[in-house]
Amino acid sequence: MLNELNRLLSDAGITLSDHQKQQLVGYVDMLNKWNKAYNLTSVRDPKEMLVRHIMDSIVVAPFLEGERFIDVGTGPGLPGIPLAIVRPESHFTLLDSLGKRVRFLRQVQHELKLDNITPVQSRVEAFPAEPPFDGVISRAFASLTDMLSWCHHLTGEHGRFYALKGVEPVDELNTLDPAFTLEKVVRLQVPRLDGERHLVIIQPKKN
């Protein structure tokens, strides 16, 4: 698994420490083990998890601005846990409404000794952001309209919304709430992943 991860990182031009690589592989091992009982992801093959979960998450890291992030609808910790591993200087709140997922996240936190994540069981609309977050991240969570509607209270004036998407969501962008502005759409390059990946970055309009 480590060799496979090394090849993928090399293809993506990403440099990580040995400790970070061990944590990423450890996370995949736990995801694979817990998946049998908890059904955390439809991806069953650990090597496929490396591509579709680990690489798909960490290619976003260079585009994040700030230090405090919240991953809404994190599920089994995607993309929050891989991002927390590759950005140890940042803090990630991992929010999910399902108890079994949050139990898994707490176990990952314990076993991988991740002190820069906080797993939280809550519905996003009910979660208070004090102080506000620098960034709200979502992956396969909701439409842009729903994401902004449910999460608008989570960022400060200078916060950003980071939505991980497959194909560029042109229709969703065309109906963007006028209270928000599109900063950019980044086409992400994920080694050995079939299909497109885009990162949509949105900011609240300045008053």
URLIN-V494253 format. One record per pair of residues at least 6 apart in sequence whose ideal C-beta (glycine too) atoms are under 8 Angstrom apart, sorted by the first residue. I is the first residue (numbers start at 0). J is the second residue. D is the distance in whole Angstrom. If there is no record, write none. Layout:
BEGIN
I;J;D + I;J;D
END
This chain:
BEGIN
0;24;5 + 0;27;7 + 0;28;8 + 0;45;6 + 0;46;7 + 0;49;7 + 1;20;6 + 1;21;8 + 1;24;6 + 3;46;6 + 3;49;6 + 4;20;6 + 4;23;6 + 4;24;6 + 4;49;6 + 4;53;7 + 5;20;7 + 7;49;6 + 7;50;7 + 7;53;8 + 7;54;5 + 7;190;5 + 7;191;7 + 8;14;7 + 8;15;6 + 8;20;8 + 8;54;8 + 10;190;4 + 10;191;7 + 11;54;6 + 11;58;6 + 11;188;7 + 11;189;7 + 11;190;5 + 13;57;7 + 13;58;8 + 13;85;8 + 15;23;8 + 15;85;6 + 19;84;5 + 19;85;6 + 19;87;8 + 22;84;5 + 22;111;5 + 22;113;8 + 23;49;8 + 23;53;5 + 23;57;8 + 23;81;6 + 23;84;6 + 25;110;7 + 25;111;6 + 26;53;8 + 26;76;7 + 26;80;6 + 26;81;7 + 26;84;7 + 26;107;6 + 26;111;6 + 27;45;5 + 27;48;5 + 27;49;6 + 27;52;7 + 27;53;7 + 28;45;7 + 29;103;8 + 29;106;7 + 29;107;6 + 29;110;7 + 29;111;8 + 30;39;6 + 30;40;7 + 30;45;8 + 30;48;6 + 30;52;7 + 30;75;6 + 31;45;5 + 31;48;7 + 33;39;6 + 33;75;8 + 33;103;5 + 33;106;8 + 34;40;6 + 34;43;7 + 34;75;8 + 37;99;5 + 37;100;8 + 37;103;6 + 39;74;7 + 39;75;4 + 39;100;7 + 39;103;6 + 40;48;7 + 40;52;7 + 40;74;7 + 40;75;6 + 40;77;8 + 42;48;5 + 42;51;5 + 42;52;7 + 50;189;7 + 50;190;7 + 50;191;5 + 50;192;5 + 51;192;7 + 52;77;6 + 52;81;7 + 53;81;5 + 54;189;5 + 54;190;6 + 54;191;8 + 54;192;7 + 55;77;8 + 55;78;7 + 55;138;8 + 55;163;8 + 55;187;8 + 55;189;5 + 55;192;6 + 55;196;7 + 56;77;6 + 56;78;3 + 56;79;8 + 56;80;8 + 56;81;4 + 56;82;6 + 56;138;7 + 57;78;8 + 57;81;5 + 57;82;7 + 57;84;8 + 57;85;5 + 58;187;5 + 58;188;7 + 58;189;6 + 58;196;8 + 59;78;6 + 59;82;7 + 59;136;8 + 59;161;7 + 59;163;6 + 59;187;7 + 59;198;6 + 60;82;6 + 60;85;5 + 60;86;6 + 62;161;7 + 62;185;6 + 62;198;6 + 62;200;7 + 63;82;7 + 63;86;7 + 63;89;7 + 63;134;6 + 63;136;8 + 63;161;7 + 64;133;7 + 64;134;7 + 64;159;6 + 65;89;7 + 65;132;8 + 65;133;2 + 65;134;5 + 65;158;7 + 65;159;8 + 66;88;7 + 66;89;5 + 66;90;6 + 66;133;6 + 67;89;7 + 67;90;5 + 67;92;8 + 67;130;8 + 67;132;5 + 67;133;5 + 67;134;8 + 68;79;8 + 68;82;7 + 68;89;6 + 68;90;7 + 68;91;5 + 68;92;7 + 68;132;6 + 68;133;6 + 68;134;5 + 68;135;7 + 68;136;6 + 69;91;7 + 69;92;4 + 69;94;6 + 69;126;8 + 69;128;7 + 69;132;5 + 69;134;8 + 69;135;6 + 69;136;7 + 69;153;6 + 70;76;8 + 70;77;8 + 70;78;7 + 70;79;3 + 70;82;8 + 70;91;6 + 70;92;7 + 70;93;5 + 70;94;7 + 70;136;5 + 70;137;7 + 70;138;8 + 71;94;5 + 71;123;5 + 71;135;6 + 71;136;7 + 71;137;5 + 71;140;6 + 71;146;7 + 71;149;8 + 71;150;6 + 71;153;8 + 72;94;7 + 72;95;6 + 72;123;7 + 72;137;6 + 72;138;8 + 72;139;8 + 72;140;4 + 72;141;7 + 73;79;5 + 73;93;4 + 73;94;6 + 73;95;5 + 73;100;7 + 73;104;7 + 74;95;6 + 74;100;6 + 75;100;6 + 75;103;6 + 75;104;7 + 76;93;6 + 76;103;8 + 76;104;5 + 76;107;6 + 76;116;8 + 77;138;6 + 78;136;6 + 78;138;5 + 78;163;7 + 79;91;5 + 79;93;5 + 79;116;7 + 79;136;7 + 80;91;8 + 80;93;7 + 80;104;7 + 80;107;6 + 80;113;7 + 80;116;7 + 82;89;8 + 82;91;6 + 82;136;7 + 83;89;7 + 83;90;8 + 83;91;5 + 83;113;6 + 83;115;5 + 83;116;5 + 84;111;8 + 84;113;7 + 86;115;8 + 87;115;6 + 88;115;8 + 89;115;7 + 90;115;5 + 90;116;7 + 90;117;7 + 91;115;6 + 91;116;5 + 91;117;7 + 92;116;8 + 92;117;5 + 92;119;6 + 92;132;7 + 93;101;8 + 93;104;5 + 93;116;6 + 93;117;7 + 93;118;5 + 93;119;7 + 94;119;5 + 94;121;6 + 94;123;6 + 94;126;6 + 95;101;6 + 95;104;7 + 95;118;8 + 95;119;8 + 95;120;7 + 96;120;7 + 96;121;7 + 96;122;5 + 96;123;8 + 97;120;7 + 98;120;6 + 101;118;5 + 101;119;7 + 101;120;4 + 104;116;7 + 104;118;4 + 105;118;5 + 107;113;7 + 108;116;6 + 108;118;6 + 119;126;7 + 123;149;5 + 123;150;6 + 123;153;8 + 124;149;5 + 126;153;7 + 127;152;8 + 128;152;6 + 128;153;4 + 128;154;7 + 130;155;7 + 131;153;7 + 131;154;5 + 131;155;4 + 131;158;6 + 132;153;5 + 132;154;6 + 132;155;7 + 132;158;6 + 133;154;7 + 133;155;7 + 133;157;8 + 133;158;6 + 133;159;7 + 134;154;7 + 134;158;6 + 134;159;5 + 134;160;7 + 134;161;6 + 135;146;8 + 135;150;5 + 135;153;5 + 135;154;6 + 135;158;7 + 135;159;8 + 135;160;5 + 135;161;7 + 136;161;5 + 136;163;7 + 137;146;5 + 137;150;8 + 137;160;8 + 137;161;7 + 137;162;5 + 137;163;7 + 138;163;4 + 139;163;7 + 140;146;6 + 140;162;8 + 141;149;7 + 142;168;8 + 142;171;6 + 143;162;6 + 143;168;6 + 143;171;4 + 143;172;7 + 143;175;7 + 143;199;7 + 143;201;7 + 144;171;7 + 144;174;6 + 144;175;8 + 144;176;7 + 146;160;7 + 146;162;6 + 147;160;6 + 147;175;8 + 147;176;6 + 147;178;8 + 147;179;6 + 147;201;7 + 148;176;8 + 150;160;7 + 151;178;8 + 151;203;7 + 154;160;7 + 154;203;7 + 156;203;7 + 156;205;7 + 156;206;8 + 157;202;8 + 158;202;8 + 158;203;7 + 159;182;7 + 159;200;6 + 159;201;7 + 159;202;5 + 160;179;8 + 160;199;8 + 160;200;7 + 160;201;4 + 160;202;7 + 161;198;6 + 161;199;7 + 161;200;6 + 162;168;8 + 162;198;7 + 162;199;4 + 162;201;7 + 163;196;7 + 163;197;8 + 163;198;6 + 164;196;7 + 164;197;5 + 164;198;7 + 164;199;6 + 165;194;6 + 165;195;6 + 165;196;6 + 165;197;7 + 166;194;8 + 166;195;5 + 166;197;7 + 167;184;6 + 167;186;8 + 167;195;7 + 167;197;5 + 167;199;8 + 168;197;8 + 168;199;7 + 172;181;6 + 172;184;8 + 172;199;7 + 175;181;6 + 175;201;7 + 177;204;7 + 178;203;7 + 178;204;6 + 179;201;5 + 179;202;7 + 179;203;6 + 179;204;6 + 180;201;7 + 180;202;5 + 180;203;8 + 180;204;5 + 181;199;7 + 181;200;8 + 181;201;6 + 182;200;4 + 182;201;6 + 182;202;5 + 183;200;5 + 184;197;6 + 184;198;7 + 184;199;5 + 184;200;7 + 185;197;7 + 185;198;4 + 185;200;7 + 186;195;7 + 186;196;7 + 186;197;6 + 187;196;4 + 187;197;6 + 187;198;6 + 188;196;8 + 189;196;5
END
